[in-house]
Amino acid sequence: MTPPQLLYHTTSQGLRIVYYPIPTGVTYIGYMVQTGSAQDPSAYYGLAHCTEHMLFKGTHRRHALHLVNRVEAVGADLNAFTTKDDTTLHIAIPTPYALRAIHVLTDIVCNSYIPADELSKEQEVIIEEIASYLDSPSERIYDEFEEMLFRGTPLAHNILGSESSVRRISSPIVRRYMDQYYRPDNMVLGIWGEIDFSQVIKMVEYLYSNAQRGSKSPFKTPANHTSSAKKKRLATKTRRYNTNQCHCIIGAHAPSLHSRDRYAMALFNNFIGGSAISAQLNLHLREKLGLVYSVESNYTPYLEDGVWSVYLGTGSDTLEQAIESVHEILDRYISTPLTPEQLATSKQQIVGQLLLANDQHDSEMLTMLKSYLYFGNVSSVTEMAERIGSITSEEIVQTTYRHLRREQRQTLIYR
């Protein structure tokens, strides 16, 4: 079966639209804005995330309850999230109401009204969210590790910010931020499902021509100093917590989003510590030695840098042995090429995971958005499988040796 042909359009205001036409009972739609916590001004850490929360508080056309009821009344699922590089607003809606969703989402990103009383309430919600994550060491350790790894760069601070930085945010600050980044030429609109595309174009052109525009007083763009962050290396940091289990992350800088090495790193990550039970770290540390309750590796490429890390949860009496075991396994595989059998199995596994992810239509739409925003096109699973299939064992060794040598790794321990 031949996959549908993607349709693209750029509006007169610069908004890029991508549409994957396919007959379906549910249509998935999203806006992705190229701004995240890495664009937070230093005095207002958490601003990107706070702005995302305020997107649901009403527009110049609709008050908050009307905004939500307009889509939830027909069973739609409306949500949003913020990363370090971007902010996404997305919806799943019964196909007959897809144009309604386009109208609501566009109204939100164009015309959001930031009432001071609603902001005050939402700040309390975010501060409770911060407190909740601070009470979870297995989650908090990831943010603190990135603060340690990326210190001195916009990637260092966590997405939520701190209580003090969130309290400094005001309605005029949020509006300035939206004026600066929520521009049509800084966003993409993606649609997966069934809709009249000509009507979408017509509607979006009209809505942007009537969008509210505030005064232009942009924040200074945070400076990136990724090279200096790699030089300011702290090998090991230990924090004392009153917990029954030790938490540890071992990691290093990794290829960025636009690096060709990202495919080799993703394949290595899947082989060494991905979600499969057969991942090497799980087989060795948990199944063979019984040293850990959980162990997994993660690779996240950002626009300006990347992070690769191993997380493990273990007892205080086995912590040192578990850490050394991780180092030994990494030392082995960054100097010894995968066998042909290991390489073939790893490729087959990661392509299968791509196919499964592609079968989750909301996930497919979000992947489509990110690809179009950062690369200007959308790669099919077949194209990605071909790129993965071309990776050699030598390419993996070269990539991991460049980034993951023992002297490049940093360690954070909660005990």
DODREN-62018 format. One line per 8 residues: number of its first residue (from 0); their letters; for each residue y, z, x of N, C-alpha, C. Coordinates in steps of 0.05 Angstrom, whole numbers, plus 5000, padded with zeros to 4 digits. Each point is the difference from the previous one (the first is absolute). Example, Ala and Ser with C-alpha at 12.3 -4.5 7.8 and 13.67 -1.06 7.14 Angstrom:
BEGIN
0> AS> 4886:5156:5264:5024:5000:4982:5024:5000:5018 | 5021:4986:4993:5024:5001:5016:5022:5014:4985 .
***
This chain:
BEGIN
0> MTPPQLLY> 4976:5000:5017:5024:5000:4983:5025:5000:5018 | 5018:4981:4995:5024:4998:5015:5020:5021:4991 | 5011:5016:5019:5020:5021:4992:5025:4987:4990 | 5015:5014:4982:5025:4989:4990:5020:4994:5022 | 5018:4982:4996:5021:4993:5019:5023:5019:4996 | 5008:5014:5021:5023:5018:4999:5026:4984:4994 | 5017:5011:4985:5026:4988:4994:5022:5017:5012 | 5019:4987:5013:5022:5014:5013:5027:4990:4989 .
8> HTTSQGLR> 5019:5019:5000:5027:4992:4992:5020:5019:5013 | 5023:4990:5010:5022:5016:5010:5024:4995:4982 | 5010:5022:4988:5023:4997:4981:5026:4994:5015 | 5020:4994:4985:5026:4994:5013:5012:5024:5013 | 4991:5024:4992:5009:5025:5013:4983:5008:5024 | 4979:4985:5005:4983:5006:5024:4975:5015:4995 | 4994:5007:4975:4976:5014:4993:4976:4981:5003 | 4980:5009:5015:4975:4984:5003:4979:5009:4979 .
16> IVYYPIPT> 4989:4981:4986:4980:5006:4979:4974:4986:5008 | 4978:5014:4997:4973:4988:5004:4983:5006:4976 | 4986:4980:4990:4984:5002:4976:4972:4990:5004 | 4981:5017:4994:4971:4993:5001:4991:4996:4971 | 4999:4975:4990:4993:4995:4972:4970:5001:4995 | 4992:5017:4982:4971:5003:4993:4998:5011:4972 | 4983:4989:4983:4997:5010:4973:4989:5029:5001 | 5013:5018:4987:4992:5028:5001:5013:5015:4977 .
24> GVTYIGYM> 4987:5022:4992:5011:5016:4978:5022:5019:5010 | 5001:5006:5026:5019:5018:5012:5015:4985:5023 | 5026:5002:5000:5016:4987:5022:5012:5022:5017 | 5000:4996:5026:5010:5019:5020:5026:4989:5012 | 5021:5016:5000:5026:4991:5009:5012:5021:5018 | 5014:4992:5021:5013:5019:5017:5023:4990:5015 | 5019:5017:5006:5022:4995:5019:4994:5016:5025 | 5003:4987:5023:4999:5015:5026:5027:4995:5014 .
32> VQTGSAQD> 5012:5023:5007:5026:5000:5013:4996:5007:5030 | 5013:4984:5017:4996:5005:5029:5019:5023:5009 | 4993:5023:4991:5013:5024:5009:4982:5024:4994 | 4997:5017:5020:4984:5024:4997:5012:5023:5015 | 4984:5020:5007:5012:5023:5013:5011:4994:5028 | 4991:4978:5012:5011:4992:5026:5029:4993:4999 | 5010:4994:4975:5028:4993:4996:5016:5025:4991 | 4988:5023:4998:5015:5024:4991:5021:5006:5021 .
40> PSAYYGLA> 5025:5005:4991:5021:5010:5019:4992:5028:5009 | 5007:5007:5025:4990:5025:5012:5008:5024:4984 | 5022:5000:4986:5008:5023:4984:4986:5002:4974 | 4986:4978:4992:4988:4999:4974:4970:4992:5001 | 4985:5012:5017:4971:4994:5001:4988:5006:4972 | 4984:4981:4991:4989:5001:4974:5015:4984:4979 | 5021:4986:5009:5017:4985:4981:4985:4977:4987 | 4984:4985:5015:4985:4977:4989:4981:5010:4978 .
48> HCTEHMLF> 4986:5022:5005:4981:5012:4981:5015:5011:4976 | 5023:5014:5004:5015:5010:4978:5011:4978:4983 | 5008:4978:5012:5010:4977:4985:4977:4989:4982 | 4976:4998:5011:4977:4991:4984:4997:5018:4975 | 5002:5026:5003:4997:5018:4977:5022:4995:4979 | 5024:4993:5009:5022:4996:4982:4999:4973:4986 | 4982:4983:5007:4998:4974:4987:4992:5002:4971 | 4988:5023:4992:4990:5003:4973:5020:5016:4982 .
56> KGTHRRHA> 5024:5005:5010:5019:5017:4986:5021:4985:4983 | 4995:4975:4995:5017:4984:4983:5017:4980:5015 | 5008:4980:4985:5017:4978:5011:5026:4998:4983 | 5017:4982:5007:5024:4995:4984:4993:4988:4973 | 4976:4990:4997:4992:4988:4975:4983:5019:4983 | 4984:5017:5013:4981:5017:4986:5000:5028:5010 | 4998:5020:4982:4997:5027:5010:4971:5005:5009 | 4995:5022:5013:4974:5004:5013:4976:4997:4981 .
64> LHLVNRVE> 5002:5014:4977:4978:4999:4981:4995:4973:4989 | 5021:4985:4994:4998:4973:4990:4987:4982:5021 | 5008:5004:5025:4989:4984:5022:4970:5003:5002 | 4990:5024:4999:4971:5005:5003:4985:4992:4975 | 5011:5007:4976:4986:4993:4975:4998:4970:4996 | 5019:4985:5011:5000:4971:4996:4974:4988:5010 | 4988:5012:5021:4975:4989:5010:4976:5018:4994 | 5003:5026:5000:4978:5018:4995:4991:4998:4971 .
72> AVGADLNA> 5017:4992:4982:4993:4997:4972:4979:4979:4995 | 4997:4981:5019:4979:4979:4998:4977:5006:5019 | 4999:5024:5011:4978:5008:5017:5003:4994:5029 | 5024:4993:5009:5004:4992:5028:4999:5025:5018 | 4993:4995:5025:5000:5021:5021:5022:4993:5020 | 5022:5016:5001:5023:4995:5017:5000:5021:5022 | 5004:4991:5025:4999:5019:5022:5017:4989:5024 | 5003:5017:5020:5015:4992:5024:4991:5017:5023 .
80> FTTKDDTT> 5005:4990:5025:4993:5016:5024:5018:4990:5023 | 5003:5018:5020:5016:4995:5023:4983:5002:5025 | 5004:4982:5019:4987:5002:5026:5023:5002:5021 | 4992:4998:5025:5021:5001:5021:5016:4974:5002 | 4988:4978:4991:5013:4974:5002:5010:4988:4974 | 4989:5009:4977:5007:4987:4975:4996:5019:4976 | 5011:4991:4978:4998:5014:4974:4990:4981:4979 | 4981:5009:4984:4988:4982:4980:5001:5012:4972 .
88> LHIAIPTP> 5007:4983:4981:5000:5007:4972:4981:4980:4986 | 4980:5011:4987:4979:4981:4989:4990:5009:4973 | 4989:4981:4985:4991:5005:4973:4975:4983:4994 | 4982:5012:4985:4978:4985:4988:5004:5000:4970 | 5000:4977:4987:5008:4998:4972:4983:4979:4985 | 4993:5005:4975:4986:4979:4985:5015:4974:5002 | 4986:4979:5005:5013:4974:5005:5020:4990:4980 | 4996:5005:4973:5020:4990:4981:5028:5013:5005 .
96> YALRAIHV> 5001:5022:5014:5026:5014:5005:5010:4997:5029 | 4989:4981:5014:5007:4997:5029:5030:4994:5004 | 5011:4983:4983:5029:4994:5003:5017:5025:4995 | 4991:5017:4982:5015:5025:4996:5000:5017:5025 | 4977:5000:5014:4998:5016:5025:5019:4988:5021 | 5002:4974:5002:5019:4987:5019:5028:5009:4994 | 5007:5001:4974:5027:5007:4992:5006:5029:5008 | 4981:5018:4994:5004:5029:5006:5001:5005:5030 .
104> LTDIVCNS> 4982:4988:5016:5000:5005:5029:5026:4989:5012 | 5008:4977:4992:5025:4988:5011:5024:5016:4992 | 5000:5010:4976:5022:5018:4992:5001:5025:5018 | 4977:5011:5006:4999:5024:5017:5011:4994:5028 | 4991:4979:5013:5008:4996:5028:5029:4989:5001 | 5010:4989:4978:5028:4990:5000:5020:5020:4991 | 4993:5016:4979:5020:5014:4985:4994:5030:4998 | 4984:5012:5017:4994:5028:4998:5025:5017:5000 .
112> YIPADELS> 5002:5018:4981:5022:5019:4999:4990:5026:5011 | 5016:5013:5017:4990:5024:5014:5016:5025:4990 | 4993:5011:4977:5015:5022:4989:4996:5025:5017 | 5022:5014:5005:4999:5024:5018:4982:5022:4989 | 5000:5004:4973:4983:5021:4989:4970:4994:5004 | 4993:4974:4997:4972:4992:5003:4992:5002:5030 | 5019:4993:5018:4994:5003:5028:4995:5029:5008 | 5015:5018:4989:4996:5029:5007:4972:5009:4991 .
120> KEQEVIIE> 4991:4991:4977:4973:5007:4991:4979:4987:5018 | 5005:4975:5007:4980:4986:5016:4998:5011:5028 | 5022:5010:5010:5000:5013:5027:4981:5024:5000 | 5000:5015:4978:4982:5023:4998:4971:4991:4999 | 4995:4978:4986:4973:4989:4999:4990:4992:5028 | 5018:4987:5015:4993:4990:5027:4996:5024:5018 | 5016:5021:4998:4997:5024:5017:4973:5013:4994 | 4991:5000:4975:4974:5011:4993:4978:4982:5012 .
128> EIASYLDS> 5005:4974:5000:4981:4981:5013:4998:5006:5030 | 5022:5005:5013:5000:5007:5028:4984:5026:5005 | 5005:5021:4983:4986:5025:5003:4970:4996:4996 | 4992:4983:4982:4972:4995:4995:4986:4988:5024 | 5014:4981:5013:4988:4987:5023:5000:5018:5024 | 5020:5018:5003:5001:5019:5022:4977:5020:4998 | 4990:5004:4975:4977:5019:4996:4973:4986:5005 | 5000:4975:5007:4975:4985:5005:5000:4990:5029 .
136> PSERIYDE> 4988:5016:5018:5000:4992:5028:4986:4974:5006 | 4980:4993:4984:4986:4974:5005:5017:4976:4994 | 5021:5004:4983:5020:4979:4995:5024:5002:5018 | 5010:5024:5004:5024:5005:5016:4996:4990:5029 | 4976:5003:5010:4995:4994:5028:5006:4971:5007 | 4995:4982:4980:5006:4971:5005:5030:4996:5005 | 5016:5012:4983:5029:4997:5003:5010:5012:5026 | 4990:5023:5007:5009:5013:5025:4991:4985:5024 .
144> FEEMLFRG> 4976:4987:4998:4991:4984:5023:5018:4976:5004 | 5009:4987:4978:5018:4978:5003:5028:5009:5010 | 5008:5023:4992:5025:5011:5011:4998:5004:5030 | 4977:5008:5009:4994:5005:5029:4999:4973:5014 | 4986:4981:4988:4995:4974:5013:5026:4983:5001 | 5015:5000:4978:5023:4982:4998:5027:5014:5004 | 5000:5024:5011:5025:5015:5002:5022:4984:5014 | 5024:5003:4989:5022:4985:5010:5004:4973:4987 .
152> TPLAHNIL> 4982:4993:4980:5002:4974:4986:5001:5005:4970 | 5009:4980:4984:5001:5003:4971:4972:5005:4987 | 4979:4994:5014:4973:5004:4989:4991:5029:5001 | 5015:5017:5014:4990:5027:5006:5000:5018:4976 | 5021:5001:4984:5001:5020:4979:4983:4991:4976 | 4991:5020:4985:4982:4995:4978:5015:4988:4976 | 4986:4987:4982:5012:4985:4978:5015:5018:4981 | 4990:5025:4995:5012:5017:4980:5026:5013:5010 .
160> GSESSVRR> 5004:5002:5026:5023:5014:5011:4995:5031:4999 | 5021:5015:5003:4998:5029:5000:5016:5011:4976 | 4997:5025:4993:5015:5011:4978:5030:4997:5005 | 5009:5006:5024:5029:4998:5005:5011:4972:4999 | 4984:4980:5011:5010:4973:4999:5000:4988:4972 | 4980:5008:4984:4999:4991:4972:5023:5011:4984 | 5007:5025:5005:5022:5013:4985:5027:4988:5007 | 5002:4987:5023:5026:4987:5007:5004:4974:4986 .
168> ISSPIVRR> 4979:4989:4988:5002:4974:4987:5016:5003:4973 | 5019:4982:4996:5016:5000:4975:4997:4973:4986 | 5010:4999:4975:4999:4974:4986:5015:4978:5014 | 5024:5004:5011:5013:4979:5015:4984:4991:5024 | 4986:5018:5013:4984:4993:5024:4977:4981:4991 | 4987:5007:4978:4978:4983:4990:5011:4972:4992 | 5023:5000:4988:5011:4974:4992:5008:4983:5024 | 5011:5012:5020:5006:4986:5025:4975:4988:5012 .
176> YMDQYYRP> 4979:5016:5000:4975:4991:5012:4989:4976:4984 | 5000:5002:4974:4990:4978:4984:5017:4975:5003 | 5027:5003:5002:5017:4977:5004:4993:4986:5027 | 4992:5016:5020:4995:4989:5026:4973:4986:5001 | 4980:5011:4987:4972:4990:5004:4988:4987:4976 | 5008:5008:4976:4987:4988:4976:5015:4975:4992 | 5001:4982:5019:5012:4973:4996:4978:4980:4995 | 5005:4979:4984:4979:4981:4995:4989:4986:5025 .
184> DNMVLGIW> 5017:4996:5020:4990:4987:5025:4984:5020:5018 | 4998:5025:4991:4985:5020:5015:4975:5009:4985 | 4993:4985:4979:4977:5007:4983:4983:4976:4995 | 4975:5006:4991:4983:4979:4989:4989:5010:4973 | 4995:4981:4983:4988:5005:4974:4973:4986:4999 | 4979:5015:4994:4974:4988:4999:4987:5003:4972 | 4986:4980:4992:4986:5000:4974:4972:4991:5003 | 4981:5015:4991:4971:4992:5000:4991:5001:4971 .
192> GEIDFSQV> 4993:4977:4989:4991:4999:4973:5009:4976:4985 | 5010:5004:4975:5006:4977:4983:5028:5004:4988 | 5018:4981:5005:5027:5002:4991:5013:4972:5001 | 5021:4996:4984:5015:4975:5001:5019:5002:5024 | 4992:4986:5022:5015:5003:5024:5029:4989:4998 | 5003:4979:4985:5027:4989:4996:5018:5020:4985 | 4988:5015:4982:5015:5020:4986:5007:5023:5018 | 4982:5007:5018:5006:5021:5020:5024:4992:5017 .
200> IKMVEYLY> 5000:4976:5010:5022:4991:5017:5027:5000:4984 | 4999:4990:4976:5024:5000:4983:5010:5028:4995 | 4982:5018:4993:5008:5028:4994:5011:5014:5025 | 4987:4997:5023:5009:5014:5024:5027:4989:5009 | 5003:4974:4999:5026:4988:5007:5023:5012:4983 | 4994:5003:4974:5021:5010:4982:5005:5030:5006 | 4979:5016:5003:5004:5028:5004:5015:5007:5026 | 4994:4984:5021:5014:5005:5025:5029:4991:4999 .
208> SNAQRGSK> 5005:4980:4984:5028:4991:4998:5018:5020:4985 | 4986:5019:4985:5015:5020:4986:4996:5028:5011 | 4988:5002:5023:4994:5026:5012:5025:5015:5007 | 4997:5027:4998:5022:5018:5008:5002:4999:5030 | 5024:5000:5010:5005:5001:5029:5020:5021:5007 | 4993:5018:5018:5018:5021:5008:5016:4993:5025 | 5016:5019:5010:5016:4995:5024:4982:4998:5024 | 5008:4985:5020:4984:4995:5024:5009:5019:5022 .
216> SPFKTPAN> 4983:5020:5005:5005:5019:5022:4973:5007:5013 | 4989:4981:5014:4973:5003:5010:4997:5023:5021 | 4976:5012:4999:4993:5019:5020:4994:4986:5026 | 5004:5013:5023:4993:4989:5025:4970:4997:5002 | 4990:4977:5008:4971:4995:5002:4989:5017:5023 | 4979:5017:4994:4989:5016:5022:4990:4983:5023 | 5006:5009:5024:4992:4986:5024:4970:5005:5006 | 4986:4978:5009:4972:5003:5008:4998:5002:5030 .
224> HTSSAKKK> 4986:5021:5009:4995:5004:5029:4971:5004:5005 | 4983:4981:4991:4972:5003:5002:4990:5002:5029 | 5013:4986:5018:4992:5001:5028:5004:5027:5012 | 5023:5013:4993:5005:5027:5010:4981:5020:4988 | 4992:4996:4975:4981:5018:4987:4974:5000:5015 | 4992:4976:5010:4974:4998:5015:5002:5014:5027 | 5024:5003:5011:5003:5013:5025:5001:5031:4997 | 5012:5009:4977:5002:5029:4995:4974:5010:4988 .
232> RLATKTRR> 4980:5003:5018:4973:5006:4991:4994:5029:5003 | 4990:5013:4978:4991:5027:5001:4970:4999:4995 | 4984:5006:5021:4971:4995:4998:4986:5017:4978 | 5006:5026:4999:4986:5017:4981:5019:5020:4989 | 4998:5005:4974:5017:5020:4987:4982:5016:4981 | 5002:5026:5000:4983:5017:4984:5018:5018:4982 | 4993:5001:4974:5014:5018:4982:4980:5020:4989 | 5010:5024:4996:4983:5021:4989:5004:5002:4969 .
240> YNTNQCHC> 4978:4998:4986:5000:5002:4971:4978:5019:4991 | 5005:5014:4978:4980:5019:4990:4981:4984:4981 | 4984:4983:5013:4981:4983:4985:4971:5006:5009 | 4981:4994:4983:4972:5004:5007:4989:4977:5016 | 5013:4978:5001:4991:4976:5015:5022:4990:5018 | 4992:4990:5023:5019:4987:5018:5004:4971:4992 | 5024:4991:5002:5006:4972:4995:5011:4987:5025 | 4992:4976:5006:5008:4987:5025:5005:4970:4996 .
248> IIGAHAPS> 5021:4990:5013:5004:4971:5001:5003:4992:5029 | 4986:4979:5008:5002:4988:5026:5009:4971:4995 | 5021:4991:5013:5009:4973:4994:5019:4989:5021 | 5010:4976:4994:5018:4986:5019:5016:4979:4985 | 5020:4989:5014:5014:4976:4990:4981:4977:4998 | 5004:4983:4980:4982:4978:4994:5016:4975:4994 | 4987:4977:4997:5015:4975:4994:5017:5002:4975 | 5023:4987:5000:5018:5000:4977:4991:4979:4980 .
256> LHSRDRYA> 5014:4998:4977:4992:4983:4979:4999:4970:5008 | 5018:4992:5018:5002:4972:5007:4985:4994:5026 | 4986:5019:5011:4985:4995:5024:4973:4986:4994 | 4994:4980:5016:4974:4987:4997:4977:5018:5004 | 5004:5022:5015:4979:5019:5006:4991:5016:4976 | 5015:4999:4978:4994:5017:4977:4973:4994:4989 | 4991:4975:5001:4973:4994:4989:4978:5013:5017 | 5003:4998:5026:4980:5012:5017:4999:5030:4997 .
264> MALFNNFI> 5024:5012:4997:5002:5029:4997:4988:5009:4973 | 5005:4984:4979:4988:5007:4974:4970:4998:5001 | 4989:4980:5014:4971:4998:5002:4988:5023:5016 | 5013:5007:5022:4991:5023:5016:5001:5025:4984 | 5022:5004:4985:5002:5025:4984:4977:5002:4980 | 4994:4978:4987:4978:5000:4980:4973:5006:5013 | 4996:4990:5024:4975:5005:5014:4998:5029:5010 | 5022:5010:5010:4998:5026:5014:5002:5024:4981 .
272> GGSAISAQ> 5017:4997:4979:5004:5024:4983:5009:4994:4972 | 4993:4976:4990:5009:4992:4973:4985:5016:4979 | 5002:4991:4975:4990:5015:4977:4969:4999:4998 | 4987:4982:5014:4971:4997:4997:4986:5024:5014 | 4977:5008:4989:4984:5021:5012:4990:4992:5027 | 4997:4973:5004:4989:4990:5026:5021:4998:5022 | 5025:5009:4994:5021:4999:5021:4991:5019:5023 | 5007:4992:5024:4989:5013:5024:5007:5030:5002 .
280> LNLHLREK> 5025:5006:4993:5008:5028:5002:4985:5018:4980 | 4996:4989:4976:4985:5016:4980:4971:5003:5009 | 4988:4978:5010:4972:5001:5008:4996:5020:5023 | 5018:5001:5019:4997:5017:5023:5008:5029:4995 | 5025:5004:4989:5010:5027:4998:4988:5015:4976 | 4995:4987:4978:4990:5014:4977:4970:4998:4997 | 4989:4975:5000:4972:4997:4995:4982:5008:5023 | 5009:4994:5025:4983:5006:5023:5005:5029:5011 .
288> LGLVYSVE> 5026:5007:5004:5006:5026:5012:5007:5022:4981 | 5007:4993:4975:5007:5020:4980:5025:5016:5008 | 5019:4987:5013:5024:5015:5010:5022:5001:4979 | 5001:4982:4981:5023:4998:4982:4992:4998:4971 | 5018:5009:4983:4995:4995:4971:5009:4972:4993 | 5023:4992:5012:5010:4973:4994:5013:4989:5025 | 4997:4973:5004:5013:4986:5022:5005:4972:4991 | 5024:4990:5005:5006:4972:4993:5023:4990:5017 .
296> SNYTPYLE> 5002:4974:5004:5022:4989:5015:5017:4983:4981 | 5025:4997:5007:5019:4984:4984:5018:4984:5018 | 5006:4976:4990:5019:4983:5014:5022:4991:4981 | 5025:5006:5006:5023:4992:4984:5020:4985:5016 | 5003:4974:4995:5020:4984:5014:5027:5002:4985 | 5021:5008:5014:5027:4999:4989:5015:4976:5011 | 5024:4995:4990:5015:4977:5009:5007:5002:5030 | 5007:5024:5009:5010:5003:5028:4979:5013:5019 .
304> DGVWSVYL> 4978:5010:4989:4980:5013:5016:4975:5003:4983 | 4980:5015:5010:4977:5006:4985:4987:5025:5009 | 4982:5011:4985:4986:5025:5007:4970:4997:4995 | 4984:5008:5019:4971:5001:4996:4992:5029:5006 | 4984:5012:4983:4993:5028:5003:4973:5006:4989 | 4989:5022:5011:4975:5012:4990:5006:5027:4989 | 4992:5006:4975:5002:5027:4989:4973:5013:4999 | 4999:5025:5007:4975:5015:4997:5005:5028:4991 .
312> GTGSDTLE> 4982:5010:4983:5001:5027:4991:4975:5014:5009 | 5003:5023:5014:4977:5013:5012:5006:5030:5003 | 4980:5015:5009:5004:5029:5004:5012:5005:5028 | 5011:5024:5003:5013:5007:5026:4980:5000:5023 | 4975:5007:4994:4980:5001:5021:4990:4973:5009 | 5005:4979:4984:4990:4973:5008:5024:4981:5006 | 5024:5010:4998:5024:4982:5002:5001:4986:5027 | 4997:5014:5022:5003:4988:5026:4978:4979:5005 .
320> QAIESVHE> 4976:5007:4992:4978:4980:5003:5004:4975:4983 | 5010:5004:4976:5005:4977:4983:5022:4982:5011 | 5021:5013:5010:5022:4984:5012:4990:4984:5024 | 4985:5012:5018:4990:4986:5023:4980:4978:4992 | 4985:5005:4979:4982:4979:4990:5015:4975:4990 | 5023:5005:4987:5016:4977:4991:5010:4985:5024 | 5010:5014:5020:5010:4987:5024:4978:4983:5014 | 4976:5011:5002:4978:4986:5013:4993:4975:4985 .
328> ILDRYIST> 4999:5001:4974:4993:4976:4984:5022:4979:5003 | 5025:5008:5000:5022:4981:5003:4999:4988:5028 | 4996:5017:5021:4998:4990:5027:4978:4979:5003 | 4978:5004:4986:4978:4981:5002:5007:4973:4988 | 5012:5001:4976:5004:4975:4985:5026:4985:5008 | 5018:5012:5015:5023:4985:5009:4994:4987:5027 | 4977:5006:5011:4992:4988:5026:4975:4983:4998 | 4985:5003:4978:4975:4986:4997:5001:4982:4975 .
336> PLTPEQLA> 4997:4974:5002:5002:4983:4977:4978:5006:4979 | 5006:4996:4975:4980:5002:4979:4978:4980:5005 | 4976:5007:4993:4978:4980:5002:5004:4979:4979 | 4988:4977:5003:5002:4979:4979:4992:5010:4973 | 4980:5017:4999:4990:5011:4974:5021:5019:4988 | 5012:5017:5017:5020:5019:4990:5025:4984:4990 | 5008:4980:5015:5023:4985:4993:4996:4985:4973 | 4976:4987:4997:4994:4985:4976:5000:5019:4976 .
344> TSKQQIVG> 4987:5023:5003:4998:5019:4978:5028:5011:4992 | 5016:5006:5020:5027:5010:4995:5017:4979:4985 | 4998:4975:5008:5015:4979:4987:4991:4997:4971 | 4973:5000:4996:4990:4997:4973:5009:5023:4982 | 5000:5024:5012:5008:5024:4985:5029:4999:4992 | 5018:4993:5018:5028:5000:4993:5008:4978:4981 | 4986:4977:5002:5005:4978:4981:4991:5009:4973 | 4977:5013:4998:4990:5010:4975:5019:5020:4987 .
352> QLLLANDQ> 5012:5017:5017:5020:5019:4990:5025:4986:4990 | 5008:4978:5013:5022:4985:4990:4994:4988:4972 | 4976:4990:4997:4992:4988:4974:5000:5022:4978 | 4990:5024:5007:5000:5021:4980:5029:5008:4993 | 5017:5002:5020:5028:5007:4995:5014:4979:4983 | 4992:4975:5005:5012:4977:4986:4991:5000:4971 | 4978:5014:4994:4991:5001:4973:5015:5021:4983 | 5015:5017:5014:5018:5019:4987:5027:4986:4996 .
360> HDSEMLTM> 5006:4991:4976:5022:4981:4997:5027:5012:5006 | 5003:5026:4995:5026:5013:5007:5003:5001:5030 | 4978:5005:5014:5000:5000:5029:5006:4972:5011 | 4988:4980:4988:5005:4972:5008:5029:4992:4997 | 5012:5009:4978:5028:4994:4995:5018:5013:5021 | 4994:5025:5007:5016:5015:5021:4996:4987:5027 | 4976:4991:5006:4996:4986:5026:5015:4974:5000 | 5000:4986:4978:5015:4975:4998:5030:5005:5004 .
368> LKSYLYFG> 5011:5021:4989:5028:5007:5003:5007:5005:5030 | 4983:5016:5013:5006:5008:5027:4998:4975:5019 | 4980:4983:4995:4997:4977:5017:5024:4981:4997 | 5009:4996:4975:5023:4982:4995:5026:5012:5011 | 5003:5026:4997:5025:5013:5010:5002:4998:5030 | 4978:5004:5015:5002:5002:5029:4992:4975:5015 | 4985:4982:4987:4991:4976:5014:5009:4974:4987 | 5011:5002:4976:5010:4976:4987:4979:4983:4987 .
376> NVSSVTEM> 4975:5010:5000:4978:4985:4987:4978:5020:4992 | 4981:4992:4985:4978:5017:4992:4974:4987:5009 | 4986:5015:5017:4974:4990:5011:4978:5006:4980 | 4982:4982:4997:4976:5004:4983:4980:5017:5015 | 4980:5010:4986:4979:5015:5013:4984:4982:5019 | 4997:4975:4993:4987:4980:5017:5014:4997:5026 | 5027:4998:4999:5016:4997:5025:4998:5025:5017 | 5001:5024:4987:4998:5025:5015:4972:5002:5012 .
384> AERIGSIT> 4980:4992:4985:4972:5001:5011:4997:4982:5024 | 5013:4977:4999:4999:4981:5023:5013:5012:5025 | 5022:5014:4996:5014:5013:5023:4982:5023:5011 | 4988:5015:4982:4983:5022:5009:4975:4988:5015 | 4990:4978:4989:4977:4987:5012:5004:4990:5027 | 5026:4994:5007:5006:4989:5026:5003:5021:5022 | 5001:5025:4992:5004:5022:5020:4975:5003:5017 | 5004:5003:5026:4978:5004:5019:4999:5029:5009 .
392> SEEIVQTT> 4977:5007:5011:4997:5027:5011:5020:5005:5022 | 5005:4980:5016:5019:5002:5022:5028:5005:4990 | 5007:4988:4978:5027:5004:4987:5003:5029:4991 | 4979:5011:4989:5000:5028:4991:5004:5018:5024 | 4985:4996:5022:5003:5016:5024:5028:4999:5011 | 5011:4975:5002:5027:4997:5011:5020:5015:4983 | 4998:4998:4973:5019:5012:4982:4998:5031:5002 | 4976:5010:4999:4997:5029:5001:5007:5012:5027 .
400> YRHLRREQ> 4995:4985:5021:5007:5009:5027:5030:5001:5003 | 5014:4982:4987:5030:5000:5002:5012:5024:4986 | 4986:5010:4979:5012:5021:4983:4986:5027:5000 | 4974:5001:5005:4985:5024:4994:4987:5013:5025 | 5010:4995:5023:4989:5013:5024:5004:5030:4998 | 4983:5016:5013:5002:5029:4997:5028:5011:5007 | 5012:4989:5020:5027:5010:5008:5022:4993:4980 | 4994:4981:4981:5019:4993:4980:4997:5016:4974 .
408> RQTLIYR> 4978:5014:4998:4994:5015:4975:5015:5027:4999 | 5008:5007:4976:5012:5025:4995:4984:5016:4980 | 5001:5026:5001:4983:5017:4983:5017:5022:4987 | 4996:5003:4974:5013:5022:4985:4978:5016:4987 | 5001:5026:5003:4979:5019:4990:5013:5021:4982 | 4988:5004:4977:5006:5023:4983:4976:5019:5002 | 5004:5025:5008:4977:5018:5002:5009:5028:4992 .
***
